[in-house]
């Protein structure tokens, strides 16, 4: 969003800490990779197993409405209206679903950053067999791509721009609104992956002017694996006929009609086969506290904690592989030094939860449930290890 959120520590968020059991025994700074589990998730999964145990196949009488409920909850994290978002198991499926629905006859270029998470590049590269031409936009520093270069890569031949809101190795944010505007000038569409930002940065699909937004639950949304979501601009959605599909995308899945498929007239047209219902129970439980807190509040606290990470890393002479400008960066900070990979193993053994990536170093992602003291304690140890 265009609003500027001022970094501000929010000590009152400490009241939520007890609801995340892993925080009692670790310094958890890995929400950019896998968010901490809320204590209500086991109860939510028990609700699923109880329904299965007592209702059996009749559970399907309730699960479609349940899935729509969870999809509408996910929609609130991206500013999408109710009734326009659909669930599935992972972003790769949604990418393939959209890729399979496009015609590459006249406009054949798929513009995508070389810094995109490889998972997405794998998917789109395979559609070369269908006529798509992958156009990788290069980076000079392995952390960012100049804004002008992204815009210049979009031409009259561009069919779709596949964009990540944030670079997964650095957290650098793209100007999504400007990229969408440029794409629309040449009749292209934009698919934005918000996996790196949903749950820690306010997002508004209408403000962006985006065509498609995809995301998932196991990072900042703390919902575990198996739940991803996709919003498609309704006017566009009605024109797409995915070749990657399944029985749940039918206008009446339980009719079990013979082929060819008649697509649902709602977002379910982008469904595939049998959905991962248990994961959706976990996601629903995880979403509730974040929606209660509010993403603006989460972002302000995160920025304040990241300020500490950046300032202390620079003071200690460590390498920053993330933008120093807080509003140009997602929710984590990448800090590197010569022995960072070995240090990551030591830190994990000492119950600091974080991760390490090549060309990136330590990725440290404080969330709303982290405290100022935790961040300083972690940086004390990081700086010690960097001197070894």
Secondary structure, 3 states (H helix, E strand, C coil): CCCCCCCCCCHHHHHHHHHCHHHHCCEECECCCCCCCCCCHHHHHHHHHHHHHHHHHHHHHHHHHHHHHHHHHHHCCCCCCCCCEEEECCHHHHHHHHHHHCCCCCCCEEEEECCCCHHHHHHHHHHHHHCCEEEEECCCCCCCCCHHHHHHCCCCCEEEEEEECECCCCCEECCHHHHHHHHHHCCCEEEEECCCCCCCCCCCHHHHCCCEEEEECCCCCCCCCCCEEEEECHHHHCCCCCCCCCHHHECCHHHCCCCCCCECCCHHHHCCCCCCHHHHHHHHHHHHHHHHHCHHHHHHHHHHHHHHHHHHHHHCCCEECCCCCHHHECCCEEEECCCHHHHHHHHHHCCEECEEECCCEEEEECCCCCCHHHHHHHHHHHHHHHCC
